[in-house]
């Protein structure tokens, strides 16, 4: 009564064999276009890296998801947070240096 198609498990494709946590981390970190630029930059700087990096087409297949809007929005918010934090730290360093100069003159 069992059919041969139902008893045999389907082999996972390459995109499905990637850990879901890793896939989401990659999706939320950089986009496929950005990865392609990073890949080209790394290959031009260090050809040894070529063996260890994922090809851009493979990366695109890994991060392909049903809804890219939320991922892009989160990526933009993450970048805004990093830039804001960096700007505030830079302002803190600059203001501390300027304030320390002002108190030394007294």
Biopython code that builds the backbone (N, CA, C, O; Angstrom):
import numpy as np
from Bio.PDB.StructureBuilder import StructureBuilder

atoms = [
    (1, "UNK", "N", (0.790, -1.190, 0.000)),
    (1, "UNK", "CA", (0.000, 0.000, 0.000)),
    (1, "UNK", "C", (0.839, 1.264, 0.000)),
    (1, "UNK", "O", (0.356, 2.335, -0.365)),
    (2, "UNK", "N", (2.078, 1.145, 0.402)),
    (2, "UNK", "CA", (2.905, 2.342, 0.425)),
    (2, "UNK", "C", (3.445, 2.622, -0.967)),
    (2, "UNK", "O", (3.876, 1.720, -1.686)),
    (3, "UNK", "N", (3.411, 3.860, -1.315)),
    (3, "UNK", "CA", (3.936, 4.251, -2.617)),
    (3, "UNK", "C", (5.430, 4.509, -2.491)),
    (3, "UNK", "O", (5.915, 4.890, -1.426)),
    (4, "UNK", "N", (6.143, 4.302, -3.566)),
    (4, "UNK", "CA", (7.598, 4.460, -3.526)),
    (4, "UNK", "C", (7.999, 5.920, -3.371)),
    (4, "UNK", "O", (9.054, 6.207, -2.807)),
    (5, "UNK", "N", (7.176, 6.854, -3.861)),
    (5, "UNK", "CA", (7.491, 8.277, -3.753)),
    (5, "UNK", "C", (7.343, 8.792, -2.338)),
    (5, "UNK", "O", (8.101, 9.669, -1.922)),
    (6, "UNK", "N", (6.379, 8.265, -1.581)),
    (6, "UNK", "CA", (6.142, 8.743, -0.229)),
    (6, "UNK", "C", (7.138, 8.164, 0.767)),
    (6, "UNK", "O", (7.411, 8.788, 1.792)),
    (7, "UNK", "N", (7.687, 6.986, 0.488)),
    (7, "UNK", "CA", (8.592, 6.354, 1.442)),
    (7, "UNK", "C", (10.014, 6.906, 1.348)),
    (7, "UNK", "O", (10.778, 6.794, 2.307)),
    (8, "UNK", "N", (10.375, 7.490, 0.231)),
    (8, "UNK", "CA", (11.723, 8.014, 0.066)),
    (8, "UNK", "C", (11.757, 9.486, 0.443)),
    (8, "UNK", "O", (10.994, 10.284, -0.101)),
    (9, "UNK", "N", (12.642, 9.856, 1.377)),
    (9, "UNK", "CA", (12.746, 11.275, 1.726)),
    (9, "UNK", "C", (13.404, 12.049, 0.593)),
    (9, "UNK", "O", (14.286, 11.540, -0.099)),
    (10, "UNK", "N", (12.966, 13.267, 0.421)),
    (10, "UNK", "CA", (13.554, 14.101, -0.622)),
    (10, "UNK", "C", (14.847, 14.698, -0.092)),
    (10, "UNK", "O", (14.882, 15.188, 1.037)),
    (11, "UNK", "N", (15.904, 14.667, -0.883)),
    (11, "UNK", "CA", (17.167, 15.242, -0.425)),
    (11, "UNK", "C", (17.050, 16.762, -0.358)),
    (11, "UNK", "O", (16.462, 17.376, -1.249)),
    (12, "UNK", "N", (17.603, 17.370, 0.685)),
    (12, "UNK", "CA", (17.524, 18.824, 0.788)),
    (12, "UNK", "C", (18.406, 19.486, -0.256)),
    (12, "UNK", "O", (19.484, 18.992, -0.585)),
    (13, "UNK", "N", (17.935, 20.599, -0.765)),
    (13, "UNK", "CA", (18.750, 21.343, -1.723)),
    (13, "UNK", "C", (19.838, 22.100, -0.969)),
    (13, "UNK", "O", (19.836, 22.141, 0.262)),
    (14, "UNK", "N", (20.762, 22.693, -1.708)),
    (14, "UNK", "CA", (21.867, 23.412, -1.077)),
    (14, "UNK", "C", (21.367, 24.593, -0.258)),
    (14, "UNK", "O", (21.888, 24.865, 0.824)),
    (15, "UNK", "N", (20.356, 25.298, -0.769)),
    (15, "UNK", "CA", (19.845, 26.460, -0.055)),
    (15, "UNK", "C", (19.127, 26.040, 1.220)),
    (15, "UNK", "O", (19.144, 26.780, 2.204)),
    (16, "UNK", "N", (18.498, 24.872, 1.225)),
    (16, "UNK", "CA", (17.781, 24.411, 2.399)),
    (16, "UNK", "C", (18.716, 23.783, 3.421)),
    (16, "UNK", "O", (18.352, 23.703, 4.594)),
    (17, "UNK", "N", (19.896, 23.339, 3.031)),
    (17, "UNK", "CA", (20.807, 22.684, 3.954)),
    (17, "UNK", "C", (21.530, 23.673, 4.865)),
    (17, "UNK", "O", (22.218, 23.251, 5.795)),
    (18, "UNK", "N", (21.395, 24.950, 4.627)),
    (18, "UNK", "CA", (22.019, 25.967, 5.460)),
    (18, "UNK", "C", (21.193, 26.122, 6.734)),
    (18, "UNK", "O", (19.962, 26.119, 6.696)),
    (19, "UNK", "N", (21.878, 26.256, 7.843)),
    (19, "UNK", "CA", (21.220, 26.425, 9.128)),
    (19, "UNK", "C", (20.289, 27.638, 9.081)),
    (19, "UNK", "O", (20.697, 28.698, 8.606)),
    (20, "UNK", "N", (19.056, 27.512, 9.560)),
    (20, "UNK", "CA", (18.112, 28.640, 9.489)),
    (20, "UNK", "C", (18.579, 29.861, 10.268)),
    (20, "UNK", "O", (18.309, 30.992, 9.864)),
    (21, "UNK", "N", (19.269, 29.650, 11.368)),
    (21, "UNK", "CA", (19.768, 30.787, 12.146)),
    (21, "UNK", "C", (20.843, 31.528, 11.364)),
    (21, "UNK", "O", (20.864, 32.758, 11.334)),
    (22, "UNK", "N", (21.737, 30.771, 10.731)),
    (22, "UNK", "CA", (22.776, 31.388, 9.903)),
    (22, "UNK", "C", (22.155, 32.122, 8.724)),
    (22, "UNK", "O", (22.573, 33.230, 8.389)),
    (23, "UNK", "N", (21.157, 31.509, 8.094)),
    (23, "UNK", "CA", (20.496, 32.142, 6.954)),
    (23, "UNK", "C", (19.868, 33.473, 7.366)),
    (23, "UNK", "O", (20.020, 34.468, 6.659)),
    (24, "UNK", "N", (19.169, 33.503, 8.496)),
    (24, "UNK", "CA", (18.555, 34.749, 8.946)),
    (24, "UNK", "C", (19.601, 35.775, 9.348)),
    (24, "UNK", "O", (19.421, 36.969, 9.110)),
    (25, "UNK", "N", (20.686, 35.325, 9.950)),
    (25, "UNK", "CA", (21.757, 36.257, 10.307)),
    (25, "UNK", "C", (22.351, 36.895, 9.058)),
    (25, "UNK", "O", (22.634, 38.093, 9.044)),
    (26, "UNK", "N", (22.538, 36.101, 8.014)),
    (26, "UNK", "CA", (23.052, 36.649, 6.760)),
    (26, "UNK", "C", (22.054, 37.608, 6.133)),
    (26, "UNK", "O", (22.440, 38.665, 5.634)),
    (27, "UNK", "N", (20.770, 37.251, 6.151)),
    (27, "UNK", "CA", (19.747, 38.113, 5.555)),
    (27, "UNK", "C", (19.676, 39.460, 6.255)),
    (27, "UNK", "O", (19.517, 40.496, 5.610)),
    (28, "UNK", "N", (19.795, 39.441, 7.588)),
    (28, "UNK", "CA", (19.666, 40.673, 8.351)),
    (28, "UNK", "C", (20.951, 41.486, 8.387)),
    (28, "UNK", "O", (20.927, 42.645, 8.802)),
    (29, "UNK", "N", (22.060, 40.918, 7.970)),
    (29, "UNK", "CA", (23.330, 41.633, 8.025)),
    (29, "UNK", "C", (23.592, 42.447, 6.766)),
    (29, "UNK", "O", (23.709, 43.670, 6.838)),
    (30, "UNK", "N", (23.686, 41.791, 5.615)),
    (30, "UNK", "CA", (23.939, 42.507, 4.366)),
    (30, "UNK", "C", (23.054, 41.945, 3.264)),
    (30, "UNK", "O", (22.633, 40.789, 3.311)),
    (31, "UNK", "N", (22.784, 42.775, 2.285)),
    (31, "UNK", "CA", (21.951, 42.347, 1.158)),
    (31, "UNK", "C", (22.805, 41.587, 0.146)),
    (31, "UNK", "O", (24.029, 41.527, 0.267)),
    (32, "UNK", "N", (22.147, 41.018, -0.839)),
    (32, "UNK", "CA", (22.861, 40.244, -1.861)),
    (32, "UNK", "C", (23.783, 41.144, -2.685)),
    (32, "UNK", "O", (24.894, 40.741, -3.029)),
    (33, "UNK", "N", (23.333, 42.354, -3.003)),
    (33, "UNK", "CA", (24.172, 43.287, -3.768)),
    (33, "UNK", "C", (25.411, 43.690, -2.968)),
    (33, "UNK", "O", (26.519, 43.755, -3.500)),
    (34, "UNK", "N", (25.197, 43.960, -1.679)),
    (34, "UNK", "CA", (26.323, 44.339, -0.833)),
    (34, "UNK", "C", (27.306, 43.180, -0.683)),
    (34, "UNK", "O", (28.519, 43.389, -0.661)),
    (35, "UNK", "N", (26.782, 41.968, -0.581)),
    (35, "UNK", "CA", (27.672, 40.811, -0.487)),
    (35, "UNK", "C", (28.482, 40.649, -1.766)),
    (35, "UNK", "O", (29.660, 40.295, -1.715)),
    (36, "UNK", "N", (27.863, 40.903, -2.907)),
    (36, "UNK", "CA", (28.583, 40.786, -4.171)),
    (36, "UNK", "C", (29.734, 41.793, -4.222)),
    (36, "UNK", "O", (30.837, 41.451, -4.650)),
    (37, "UNK", "N", (29.484, 43.028, -3.790)),
    (37, "UNK", "CA", (30.550, 44.031, -3.753)),
    (37, "UNK", "C", (31.650, 43.636, -2.765)),
    (37, "UNK", "O", (32.836, 43.783, -3.056)),
    (38, "UNK", "N", (31.251, 43.139, -1.607)),
    (38, "UNK", "CA", (32.222, 42.695, -0.617)),
    (38, "UNK", "C", (33.037, 41.521, -1.143)),
    (38, "UNK", "O", (34.246, 41.451, -0.919)),
    (39, "UNK", "N", (32.390, 40.613, -1.831)),
    (39, "UNK", "CA", (33.064, 39.451, -2.411)),
    (39, "UNK", "C", (34.112, 39.896, -3.428)),
    (39, "UNK", "O", (35.239, 39.403, -3.415)),
    (40, "UNK", "N", (33.742, 40.828, -4.310)),
    (40, "UNK", "CA", (34.693, 41.333, -5.302)),
    (40, "UNK", "C", (35.867, 42.038, -4.626)),
    (40, "UNK", "O", (37.015, 41.872, -5.037)),
    (41, "UNK", "N", (35.578, 42.822, -3.595)),
    (41, "UNK", "CA", (36.630, 43.530, -2.875)),
    (41, "UNK", "C", (37.585, 42.551, -2.199)),
    (41, "UNK", "O", (38.803, 42.712, -2.274)),
    (42, "UNK", "N", (37.030, 41.538, -1.539)),
    (42, "UNK", "CA", (37.876, 40.560, -0.863)),
    (42, "UNK", "C", (38.746, 39.788, -1.840)),
    (42, "UNK", "O", (39.916, 39.524, -1.563)),
    (43, "UNK", "N", (38.176, 39.428, -2.982)),
    (43, "UNK", "CA", (38.953, 38.684, -3.970)),
    (43, "UNK", "C", (40.062, 39.532, -4.567)),
    (43, "UNK", "O", (41.138, 39.021, -4.880)),
    (44, "UNK", "N", (39.806, 40.835, -4.729)),
    (44, "UNK", "CA", (40.847, 41.698, -5.288)),
    (44, "UNK", "C", (41.966, 41.944, -4.279)),
    (44, "UNK", "O", (43.115, 42.156, -4.666)),
    (45, "UNK", "N", (41.640, 41.917, -2.998)),
    (45, "UNK", "CA", (42.639, 42.168, -1.962)),
    (45, "UNK", "C", (43.391, 40.907, -1.549)),
    (45, "UNK", "O", (44.602, 40.946, -1.330)),
    (46, "UNK", "N", (42.685, 39.807, -1.445)),
    (46, "UNK", "CA", (43.312, 38.573, -0.967)),
    (46, "UNK", "C", (42.755, 37.375, -1.730)),
    (46, "UNK", "O", (41.693, 36.860, -1.382)),
    (47, "UNK", "N", (43.462, 36.926, -2.767)),
    (47, "UNK", "CA", (42.973, 35.779, -3.540)),
    (47, "UNK", "C", (42.863, 34.489, -2.728)),
    (47, "UNK", "O", (42.137, 33.579, -3.127)),
    (48, "UNK", "N", (43.560, 34.392, -1.612)),
    (48, "UNK", "CA", (43.480, 33.205, -0.763)),
    (48, "UNK", "C", (42.071, 33.042, -0.192)),
    (48, "UNK", "O", (41.640, 31.929, 0.111)),
    (49, "UNK", "N", (41.370, 34.144, -0.052)),
    (49, "UNK", "CA", (40.024, 34.125, 0.521)),
    (49, "UNK", "C", (39.027, 33.465, -0.428)),
    (49, "UNK", "O", (37.951, 33.048, -0.002)),
    (50, "UNK", "N", (39.368, 33.370, -1.682)),
    (50, "UNK", "CA", (38.442, 32.848, -2.692)),
    (50, "UNK", "C", (37.914, 31.464, -2.327)),
    (50, "UNK", "O", (36.743, 31.169, -2.566)),
    (51, "UNK", "N", (38.751, 30.624, -1.758)),
    (51, "UNK", "CA", (38.326, 29.272, -1.411)),
    (51, "UNK", "C", (37.351, 29.252, -0.241)),
    (51, "UNK", "O", (36.547, 28.326, -0.127)),
    (52, "UNK", "N", (37.407, 30.239, 0.616)),
    (52, "UNK", "CA", (36.606, 30.223, 1.838)),
    (52, "UNK", "C", (35.325, 31.034, 1.748)),
    (52, "UNK", "O", (34.474, 30.923, 2.631)),
    (53, "UNK", "N", (35.162, 31.840, 0.718)),
    (53, "UNK", "CA", (33.961, 32.663, 0.617)),
    (53, "UNK", "C", (32.887, 31.961, -0.199)),
    (53, "UNK", "O", (33.166, 31.102, -1.036)),
    (54, "UNK", "N", (31.668, 32.352, 0.071)),
    (54, "UNK", "CA", (30.525, 31.825, -0.669)),
    (54, "UNK", "C", (30.390, 32.630, -1.952)),
    (54, "UNK", "O", (30.559, 33.849, -1.939)),
    (55, "UNK", "N", (30.093, 31.974, -3.038)),
    (55, "UNK", "CA", (29.885, 32.665, -4.303)),
    (55, "UNK", "C", (28.624, 33.530, -4.185)),
    (55, "UNK", "O", (27.662, 33.114, -3.538)),
    (56, "UNK", "N", (28.606, 34.733, -4.799)),
    (56, "UNK", "CA", (27.438, 35.613, -4.677)),
    (56, "UNK", "C", (26.113, 34.966, -5.093)),
    (56, "UNK", "O", (25.081, 35.248, -4.482)),
    (57, "UNK", "N", (26.118, 34.118, -6.103)),
    (57, "UNK", "CA", (24.866, 33.462, -6.503)),
    (57, "UNK", "C", (24.390, 32.510, -5.412)),
    (57, "UNK", "O", (23.191, 32.405, -5.157)),
    (58, "UNK", "N", (25.309, 31.831, -4.780)),
    (58, "UNK", "CA", (24.945, 30.928, -3.678)),
    (58, "UNK", "C", (24.420, 31.734, -2.497)),
    (58, "UNK", "O", (23.440, 31.341, -1.866)),
    (59, "UNK", "N", (25.061, 32.855, -2.196)),
    (59, "UNK", "CA", (24.607, 33.722, -1.116)),
    (59, "UNK", "C", (23.193, 34.217, -1.395)),
    (59, "UNK", "O", (22.346, 34.234, -0.502)),
    (60, "UNK", "N", (22.944, 34.618, -2.635)),
    (60, "UNK", "CA", (21.612, 35.088, -3.012)),
    (60, "UNK", "C", (20.576, 33.985, -2.819)),
    (60, "UNK", "O", (19.461, 34.249, -2.369)),
    (61, "UNK", "N", (20.941, 32.759, -3.157)),
    (61, "UNK", "CA", (20.014, 31.636, -2.971)),
    (61, "UNK", "C", (19.777, 31.354, -1.493)),
    (61, "UNK", "O", (18.677, 30.959, -1.107)),
    (62, "UNK", "N", (20.788, 31.550, -0.669)),
    (62, "UNK", "CA", (20.648, 31.299, 0.765)),
    (62, "UNK", "C", (19.728, 32.323, 1.408)),
    (62, "UNK", "O", (18.843, 31.964, 2.184)),
    (63, "UNK", "N", (19.930, 33.596, 1.091)),
    (63, "UNK", "CA", (19.187, 34.650, 1.780)),
    (63, "UNK", "C", (17.841, 34.957, 1.145)),
    (63, "UNK", "O", (17.097, 35.801, 1.645)),
    (64, "UNK", "N", (17.524, 34.285, 0.055)),
    (64, "UNK", "CA", (16.241, 34.530, -0.595)),
    (64, "UNK", "C", (15.129, 34.172, 0.376)),
    (64, "UNK", "O", (15.059, 33.041, 0.859)),
    (65, "UNK", "N", (14.281, 35.111, 0.656)),
    (65, "UNK", "CA", (13.199, 34.868, 1.597)),
    (65, "UNK", "C", (11.873, 35.337, 1.042)),
    (65, "UNK", "O", (11.823, 36.016, 0.017)),
    (66, "UNK", "N", (10.801, 34.974, 1.720)),
    (66, "UNK", "CA", (9.479, 35.349, 1.226)),
    (66, "UNK", "C", (9.190, 36.843, 1.366)),
    (66, "UNK", "O", (8.456, 37.407, 0.556)),
    (67, "UNK", "N", (9.759, 37.485, 2.383)),
    (67, "UNK", "CA", (9.462, 38.886, 2.625)),
    (67, "UNK", "C", (10.762, 39.645, 2.846)),
    (67, "UNK", "O", (11.377, 39.529, 3.906)),
    (68, "UNK", "N", (11.180, 40.413, 1.862)),
    (68, "UNK", "CA", (12.427, 41.155, 1.979)),
    (68, "UNK", "C", (12.232, 42.544, 2.576)),
    (68, "UNK", "O", (13.214, 43.201, 2.921)),
    (69, "UNK", "N", (10.985, 43.010, 2.708)),
    (69, "UNK", "CA", (10.746, 44.350, 3.235)),
    (69, "UNK", "C", (11.172, 44.443, 4.699)),
    (69, "UNK", "O", (11.870, 45.382, 5.081)),
    (70, "UNK", "N", (10.763, 43.489, 5.510)),
    (70, "UNK", "CA", (11.122, 43.526, 6.926)),
    (70, "UNK", "C", (12.624, 43.415, 7.121)),
    (70, "UNK", "O", (13.194, 44.075, 7.990)),
    (71, "UNK", "N", (13.249, 42.599, 6.329)),
    (71, "UNK", "CA", (14.699, 42.431, 6.420)),
    (71, "UNK", "C", (15.401, 43.730, 6.060)),
    (71, "UNK", "O", (16.329, 44.147, 6.752)),
    (72, "UNK", "N", (14.969, 44.370, 4.988)),
    (72, "UNK", "CA", (15.586, 45.631, 4.564)),
    (72, "UNK", "C", (15.347, 46.731, 5.596)),
    (72, "UNK", "O", (16.235, 47.543, 5.859)),
    (73, "UNK", "N", (14.158, 46.758, 6.174)),
    (73, "UNK", "CA", (13.854, 47.763, 7.192)),
    (73, "UNK", "C", (14.721, 47.552, 8.434)),
    (73, "UNK", "O", (15.238, 48.512, 9.005)),
    (74, "UNK", "N", (14.875, 46.314, 8.843)),
    (74, "UNK", "CA", (15.717, 46.019, 10.001)),
    (74, "UNK", "C", (17.172, 46.372, 9.720)),
    (74, "UNK", "O", (17.858, 46.917, 10.585)),
    (75, "UNK", "N", (17.642, 46.066, 8.519)),
    (75, "UNK", "CA", (19.020, 46.378, 8.140)),
    (75, "UNK", "C", (19.247, 47.889, 8.179)),
    (75, "UNK", "O", (20.283, 48.348, 8.660)),
    (76, "UNK", "N", (18.290, 48.658, 7.678)),
    (76, "UNK", "CA", (18.419, 50.119, 7.698)),
    (76, "UNK", "C", (18.403, 50.645, 9.131)),
    (76, "UNK", "O", (19.168, 51.547, 9.470)),
    (77, "UNK", "N", (17.541, 50.089, 9.964)),
    (77, "UNK", "CA", (17.489, 50.517, 11.362)),
    (77, "UNK", "C", (18.776, 50.164, 12.097)),
    (77, "UNK", "O", (19.257, 50.941, 12.922)),
    (78, "UNK", "N", (19.324, 49.009, 11.802)),
    (78, "UNK", "CA", (20.583, 48.595, 12.417)),
    (78, "UNK", "C", (21.712, 49.541, 12.023)),
    (78, "UNK", "O", (22.523, 49.936, 12.861)),
    (79, "UNK", "N", (21.758, 49.897, 10.757)),
    (79, "UNK", "CA", (22.790, 50.837, 10.296)),
    (79, "UNK", "C", (22.609, 52.205, 10.936)),
    (79, "UNK", "O", (23.587, 52.843, 11.325)),
    (80, "UNK", "N", (21.367, 52.658, 11.049)),
    (80, "UNK", "CA", (21.104, 53.942, 11.681)),
    (80, "UNK", "C", (21.567, 53.923, 13.132)),
    (80, "UNK", "O", (22.145, 54.896, 13.616)),
    (81, "UNK", "N", (21.316, 52.829, 13.817)),
    (81, "UNK", "CA", (21.764, 52.705, 15.202)),
    (81, "UNK", "C", (23.276, 52.743, 15.320)),
    (81, "UNK", "O", (23.813, 53.397, 16.213)),
    (82, "UNK", "N", (23.960, 52.054, 14.435)),
    (82, "UNK", "CA", (25.429, 52.031, 14.469)),
    (82, "UNK", "C", (25.988, 53.419, 14.170)),
    (82, "UNK", "O", (26.916, 53.871, 14.842)),
    (83, "UNK", "N", (25.435, 54.093, 13.175)),
    (83, "UNK", "CA", (25.912, 55.435, 12.824)),
    (83, "UNK", "C", (25.629, 56.417, 13.956)),
    (83, "UNK", "O", (26.477, 57.251, 14.274)),
    (84, "UNK", "N", (24.457, 56.331, 14.565)),
    (84, "UNK", "CA", (24.117, 57.218, 15.675)),
    (84, "UNK", "C", (25.051, 56.983, 16.857)),
    (84, "UNK", "O", (25.562, 57.935, 17.448)),
    (85, "UNK", "N", (25.272, 55.728, 17.198)),
    (85, "UNK", "CA", (26.173, 55.398, 18.300)),
    (85, "UNK", "C", (27.585, 55.909, 18.020)),
    (85, "UNK", "O", (28.226, 56.481, 18.902)),
    (86, "UNK", "N", (28.068, 55.704, 16.798)),
    (86, "UNK", "CA", (29.410, 56.168, 16.432)),
    (86, "UNK", "C", (29.496, 57.687, 16.486)),
    (86, "UNK", "O", (30.483, 58.241, 16.969)),
    (87, "UNK", "N", (28.465, 58.357, 15.992)),
    (87, "UNK", "CA", (28.446, 59.815, 16.027)),
    (87, "UNK", "C", (28.447, 60.357, 17.444)),
    (87, "UNK", "O", (29.149, 61.324, 17.739)),
    (88, "UNK", "N", (27.667, 59.744, 18.321)),
    (88, "UNK", "CA", (27.636, 60.195, 19.709)),
    (88, "UNK", "C", (28.965, 59.930, 20.418)),
    (88, "UNK", "O", (29.408, 60.742, 21.229)),
    (89, "UNK", "N", (29.589, 58.814, 20.119)),
    (89, "UNK", "CA", (30.903, 58.535, 20.712)),
    (89, "UNK", "C", (31.943, 59.535, 20.208)),
    (89, "UNK", "O", (32.781, 60.003, 20.979)),
    (90, "UNK", "N", (31.890, 59.861, 18.919)),
    (90, "UNK", "CA", (32.818, 60.849, 18.364)),
    (90, "UNK", "C", (32.583, 62.212, 19.006)),
    (90, "UNK", "O", (33.537, 62.914, 19.341)),
    (91, "UNK", "N", (31.322, 62.589, 19.179)),
    (91, "UNK", "CA", (30.994, 63.856, 19.823)),
    (91, "UNK", "C", (31.503, 63.867, 21.266)),
    (91, "UNK", "O", (32.005, 64.887, 21.738)),
    (92, "UNK", "N", (31.380, 62.762, 21.950)),
    (92, "UNK", "CA", (31.866, 62.667, 23.323)),
    (92, "UNK", "C", (33.378, 62.873, 23.384)),
    (92, "UNK", "O", (33.870, 63.603, 24.245)),
    (93, "UNK", "N", (34.109, 62.242, 22.487)),
    (93, "UNK", "CA", (35.570, 62.378, 22.466)),
    (93, "UNK", "C", (35.966, 63.808, 22.131)),
    (93, "UNK", "O", (36.840, 64.381, 22.781)),
    (94, "UNK", "N", (35.327, 64.385, 21.120)),
    (94, "UNK", "CA", (35.657, 65.756, 20.710)),
    (94, "UNK", "C", (35.322, 66.744, 21.815)),
    (94, "UNK", "O", (36.128, 67.622, 22.124)),
    (95, "UNK", "N", (34.152, 66.613, 22.409)),
    (95, "UNK", "CA", (33.759, 67.562, 23.458)),
    (95, "UNK", "C", (34.643, 67.415, 24.695)),
    (95, "UNK", "O", (34.961, 68.414, 25.341)),
    (96, "UNK", "N", (35.042, 66.207, 25.032)),
    (96, "UNK", "CA", (35.937, 66.027, 26.179)),
    (96, "UNK", "C", (37.294, 66.677, 25.911)),
    (96, "UNK", "O", (37.888, 67.264, 26.816)),
    (97, "UNK", "N", (37.781, 66.580, 24.697)),
    (97, "UNK", "CA", (39.066, 67.213, 24.370)),
    (97, "UNK", "C", (38.944, 68.734, 24.413)),
    (97, "UNK", "O", (39.840, 69.421, 24.903)),
    (98, "UNK", "N", (37.831, 69.254, 23.896)),
    (98, "UNK", "CA", (37.642, 70.704, 23.913)),
    (98, "UNK", "C", (37.438, 71.213, 25.334)),
    (98, "UNK", "O", (37.969, 72.264, 25.694)),
    (99, "UNK", "N", (36.683, 70.488, 26.141)),
    (99, "UNK", "CA", (36.467, 70.908, 27.524)),
    (99, "UNK", "C", (37.749, 70.807, 28.344)),
    (99, "UNK", "O", (37.987, 71.629, 29.228)),
    (100, "UNK", "N", (38.559, 69.821, 28.060)),
    (100, "UNK", "CA", (39.813, 69.692, 28.809)),
    (100, "UNK", "C", (40.779, 70.820, 28.447)),
    (100, "UNK", "O", (41.573, 71.238, 29.290)),
    (101, "UNK", "N", (40.729, 71.308, 27.239)),
    (101, "UNK", "CA", (41.570, 72.449, 26.847)),
    (101, "UNK", "C", (41.096, 73.716, 27.546)),
    (101, "UNK", "O", (41.911, 74.534, 27.972)),
    (102, "UNK", "N", (39.790, 73.881, 27.664)),
    (102, "UNK", "CA", (39.238, 75.078, 28.303)),
    (102, "UNK", "C", (39.547, 75.136, 29.784)),
    (102, "UNK", "O", (39.788, 76.221, 30.313)),
    (103, "UNK", "N", (39.549, 74.013, 30.465)),
    (103, "UNK", "CA", (39.840, 74.013, 31.901)),
    (103, "UNK", "C", (41.332, 74.162, 32.175)),
    (103, "UNK", "O", (41.705, 74.623, 33.254)),
    (104, "UNK", "N", (42.178, 73.797, 31.254)),
    (104, "UNK", "CA", (43.626, 73.919, 31.456)),
    (104, "UNK", "C", (44.066, 75.373, 31.381)),
    (104, "UNK", "O", (45.090, 75.729, 31.963)),
    (105, "UNK", "N", (43.323, 76.221, 30.682)),
    (105, "UNK", "CA", (43.696, 77.630, 30.539)),
    (105, "UNK", "C", (43.414, 78.411, 31.816)),
    (105, "UNK", "O", (44.030, 79.455, 32.027)),
    (106, "UNK", "N", (42.527, 77.959, 32.660)),
    (106, "UNK", "CA", (42.173, 78.686, 33.886)),
    (106, "UNK", "C", (43.257, 78.568, 34.843)),
    (106, "UNK", "O", (43.168, 79.107, 35.946)),
]
sb = StructureBuilder()
sb.init_structure("model")
sb.init_model(0)
sb.init_chain("A")
sb.init_seg("    ")
for serial, (resi, resn, name, xyz) in enumerate(atoms, 1):
    if name == "N":
        sb.init_residue(resn, " ", resi, " ")
    sb.init_atom(name, np.array(xyz, "f"), 0.0, 1.0, " ", f" {name:<3s}", serial, name[0])
structure = sb.get_structure()
